[in-house]
Amino acid sequence: MADEKAKRDTLPEVSDPAGEEPDIGEYANGGAAAELVEDEAETLFVAMAEEEEASRYALARAPSRALAVRKRAPLARYDPLQAYMRDVKRYQLLTPEEEQATAIQYFEAGDVQAAAKLVTSNLRLVVKIAYDYRNAYKNLMDIVQEGNIGLMQAVRKYDPYKGVKLSTYAAWWIRAYILRFILNNARLVKLGTTQAQRKLFFNLKKEKAKLAALGIEPTSDVVAKQLDVSKQEVIEMDRRLAAGDLSLDAPIKKSDEGSKSRVDLLREESKDVDDILADEQIGMILREKLEVFGRTLNGKEEQIFNQRLISEEPRTLQELGDEFGVSRERVRQIEKRLQDKIKKFLSEEMGEGAFEV
């Protein structure tokens, strides 16, 4: 660096006060102009090198400076719910008279601005209801967002002439949307799909705690009676809530052959190869025997046999009855008689009780 600085100090200063662009022809012909350009380029190179060295030094000291700033002014924790509440407070609450007039304006004229005013004035209500479910789902803001959708649905369906306050009516919609969201997203696999399962999902633990506080043992029979569901549904939901989600592909055991997952330990329900081959052989023999039996039929029995008993897309009794000009019951009687003939034929050909038709 000292040699470069000394070289820089010996270089002549070059300036262009007029601000005119240099003549390219002079540089191309060499001479003093060319030497001047080389000196100027070298000066620029040295300056760039020093600037790069200064940048490295600044970057090296950056962590220590950042640490010093952090010690002087600690960062405040950002709370999204508080930030959301600050935004919600910008919207004024409506008096009962203003709410009624605004609701009538939207109900009769479909004024979108009136609907937006009803929604924004009740955003605090959504937060209040969502806070009751803070322990059921980890992200409170997701619950608030779903409750807002329920609020908008309530405003859309609200009838101001029925004598019910909007907040009372909207509370049902808000809770319905929040409960549906929690039920669908609490676990990777849905825990409740029926009405009884949904009731148990939200009330099973509370009912058990309530019975225990009263000194009553919360057995499955007692809980089922209290919640008006079956005992088996209580047992199944209790097991679901007690166990978390498990991945079948998650490794559980390591061996010399590699890691194993739960799916490797599941029992395979397929038949043995011998059983599969035996079934195929019996099926082939059965088809051959039925073809022989079919050649002995004629008339209505032949059509019923081909179009109903051995067809991949069997026709209905009514369709065949209309074709034969008889009743549906008469076709059923002919079919029953034909099934008895097939059973007798197969028993004679393949042994007594070999097949049931």
N, C-alpha and C positions, 0 to 999 in steps of 0.2 A: 504493500500500500504506500510505503514511503517513496519507492522508486516511481510509482505511477503519479504520486502527487508532485514529485520534483519535475517529472516530464511535463505534467500539465502546466506547471508554473512557467516553464520555458517556452510554451507555445504562444504564438502571437494572437492577440485578440482580433476576432473577425466580426464585423458588424456591417449591416446594410441599412444606413439611415434612410435611404430613399425608399426602401421597401420594394425595390424592383427585383424581378426574377433574374437570375444570372443567365448569361448566354451559354447554351449547351455547347456551341461550337468551340469556345475557348477551352472548355474542359476536355473536349475530344482531341484538340491539337496539342495537349500537354503544356509544359512550361510552368510559369509561376502560378497560373490559375489552378492547374492540376495539383501542385504542391499545397496550395491553400485549401483545396477541398479535402485532401488527405489529412491535413492538420485539424481541420474542423471536425472530420469524422472521428479522429482519434480522441479529440476533446470530448465529443458527445459520448463515446464509448466509456471513457473514464468516469464521466458524470453518472452514466447509467449503472456502472459497477458500484459506485459509492451509494447510490440510491437503493440498490438491491441489498447491499450489506446492511444499510440502516433499517430496511424492511424486516430482514431476518432478526435483527436485534429487537425490534419492536414486537414481533410475533413471539419471540422467546420470553419476553417480559409480560406478555398479555395475560397468562393465567394468574400471575402474582398480582397484577393490577386488578383483575376481575375479583380475586379473592378479597383484596382490600376493600373494593366497593361493596362486596357482599357483607363484609363484617360491619361496614358503616351503616348500610341500609338494607336490612333483611327483606326478602321478597314476601309479599302478603299472599296468603292462600286464596285462590280464586274459588268462589262458591257459585256454581251456575244457578242454583235455586234463588239465592239472594239477588243475583243479577237479573234473573227473570222477574222477581217480585218488584224490583225497582222499575222495570219497564211496565209491569201491569199497573202499578200505582199511578201511572200517567193518565189512565182512563178513569173518568169520574163515575161514581155510582149514580144510578138513576133513582129518583123517588118513585113510589108506587104509581103516582099519577103519570109521570113521564114514561115509566116502563109500559103502562097500559096503553098510552097513546102511541108509543113507538111500535108496540106489538100489533095494534090495530092497523097502523100504517103499512106494516109489512104484510099482515094477513090479507088485507083488502087490495092493496096496490102492488104488492110484490117488490117493494122498495128495497134494493140491496143495501143501501146505506143504513136503513133502519135495522136490517138484520145484523149488520156489522156492529152497530151500536149496542144491540141487545147482547151479542156475544162478548164484546170487549168489556161491558159493564159487569159481566158475571164470571170473568176469568178467576177472580179471587175464590169463588165458590168451588171451582175445579181443584185448585190447590188444597183447599181445606178438606175436600173429600179424598183426594189422592193421598194426603198425609196419613189417613187412617190405614192405608195399605202399604206403608213404607217398609214393614217387616216381611211382606209377602213377595216383594221383588226388589232386587238390589239397586236398580236405577229409578229413582223417584221421578226424574224428568221424563222418562219414557211413559210412566203412568200418567203424568200431567198431560202429556201430548195426546195420549189416547182419550183421556177425559175431555179434552177440548173438542175432539171429534164428536164425542157423545153430546156435548153442549150444542154444537152446530146442528146436529140432527134434531135435538130437542127444539131449538128455535124454529127449524123448518116445519115441524109438525105441531107447534104450539097453537092452540085456539084460545085467543084472549076472551072469548065470550062465555067460557065455561066456568068462570069464577074461581080459577086456580092460579096461584102465583107462578110465575115463570120459574123461579128458583126451586119451588117444590116439585114442579113437573120435570125440570131439567135434571134434578138430582138422581132420578131413576135412570135416565139415559146415561148420565155420567158414570154411575156405578156399574151399569150393565156393560158398557164398553171397557171399563177398567178391569172388571172381573173376567171378561172374555179374553182380554189381552194377557192377564196374569196366567190364566188357565192354559193358554196356548203357548206361552213362552217361559213358564217357570222351569220346565225341564225340556231336554232335547226330544224326549218322547212324551206325547200327551198323556196326562194322568187321568183325565176325565172326559168321556165323550157322551155319557148319558146324564140325565137330570139327577139321578141318585148319586152318581160319581162326582158330579160338580158340587152337590150339597156336602158330600163327605170331604171333598178336597178342602173346602173352606171352613167346615165346622167340626171335623173329627177331633182335632187336637183341643179345640176350645171346649167341646163337650166332655172329653175325657178329664180335662183340668177342672171343669165345673163339678163333675161327679166326684172326683177325688177330694175336692174342697168340702163337699157335703158328707164325706166319709163313706161314700158308696164305691165299691170296686168297679172300675169302668170295663166290664167284660164286653165281649162282642154282642151278647144278647141284650144287655142293658142299653148299650149305645144304639143298637139297631132299633130298639123300641122307642128311644127318645127322639131319634131322627127320622123315624118312619121309613126305614129301609130294611133290606134283608140282611141277615147275619153274614151270609157269604160275601156280600158287597162290602161290609165293614172289614172283614178279614182281608180281602184283596186290596182295598185301599190302604189299610194299615201297613201291609207289606210293601206297597208301592212307595209310600211316603218314607218308610224306614230305610229303603235301599236307594242309592243314587243311580245315576245312569252309568252303564257299563258298556264299553266298546268291545265288540267281538274280535276286533283286529288288534287290540292292545296286547303287547307281549306280557306273559305271566311266568314263563319258565325258560331258562337257558340250559342248553345241554350241548353235548359235543356236535350234534347235528344242527345246532342253531337254536334260535328262540322259538318258543311256541306261543300261540295265542289261544283265546277261549274258543274260537271257532274250530280249532283243531281237536278240541276235547268234546265237541258235540256229537251225539250219537247219530249215526247215519240210518235213516229209516228205510232205505231202499232194500229190496230183496236180494238174496244171494243169486249168484249166476245160475246155479242149478235150478232154483225155483223159477227164474225168468225163462230159461230154456224149456222147462217143463210146461209152463203156462202157454208159451208160444206153440209147442207141439200139440197140446190139447186143443188150443184154438184152431189150429190148422185141420185137425181131425174133425172137429165140430163143424167147421164150414163145409167140409166135404160131405158129411152126413146130411147136413141141411139141404145142400144142393140136390142130393139123391131124393130126399123127402119132397122137395119142391116139385120135382118132375112127376110126382104121383098126384098132384092137385090139379083142379080145373075150376072154372067158374069164379064165384065170389070168393071161395077159399084161397084160390091162387092169387087173386088181386090183394086180398087182405094180407096174405103171407108176404108177398113181394113189396107192397106199398106201405105196410105198417110194421110187421114183426121184424123183418130183417133190413129195412130201409134206414139209411143214415138220417134222413129227414122224413120221419113217418107222418102220414096224413092223419087228420083227425077222424073220429068216428062220424061226425056230422058230415064231413066232406064225402066220405065213402057212402053214407046213407043217402045223400042227395044223388050220388051217381047211380046207385043201385035202385033208387026209387023206394027205399024202405026207411024205417025209423032208425034213429041212432041206437036205440036199445037193441034192435034186431041185429045190427052190425056187431054190437058187443057180444051178443049170444053166439054168433058165428065165430067170432074171434076166440071166445072161451073154449068152444068145442074144438077149434083148431089147435089151441095150446095143449089140450089133453091128448090129441093125436100125436103131436110132436113129442111130448113127454113119453108116451108109450113106445114110439118108434126109437127114440134114443136109448131107452132102457133096454129094448131088445137088441140093439146094435152094439151098445157100449157097456152094458151092465146095469143092473137094477140100482136106481138112486145115483147114477153117474152125474146127471144134470137136473136142475130144476128150472122149468120154463115159467 
